[in-house]
Amino acid sequence: MSRCLHHNTLGCIAQCPGRCCLHLYFGNVGLRLLPHELGQWRTTVAGCCAHHALQTLDATERCLSLPGPVASQVFLFSLEELFLLHDLLVSAALLLEVETILARPVSR
């Protein structure tokens, strides 16, 4: 059974039992991410959030897009949803980083 790392009103992000991948669920979409892809998504979403945060957009209008796994697919978001997706990605990355630090042997 997957272990939920973080959830919010948009969805959740979970780690598979074998720790080989992450499952990102947002809205009606689910993605399987490899560990190195979490950082890539986080960077992409953070850049999009930073770029659009200063614009005068309706925060609930789905007018922002992120590339999907294939060239002909995009994911549409409102600014509010994009910030919630960013929250999922950042929180999961922080929890995984803390787990890595705590799992290191203590050197004396």
Secondary structure, 3 states (H helix, E strand, C coil): CCEEEEECCCEEEEECCCCCCEEEEECCEEEEECHHHHHHHHHHHHHHHHHHHCCCCCCCCCCEEEECCCCCCEEEECHHHHHHHHHHHHHHHHHHHHHHHHHCCCCC
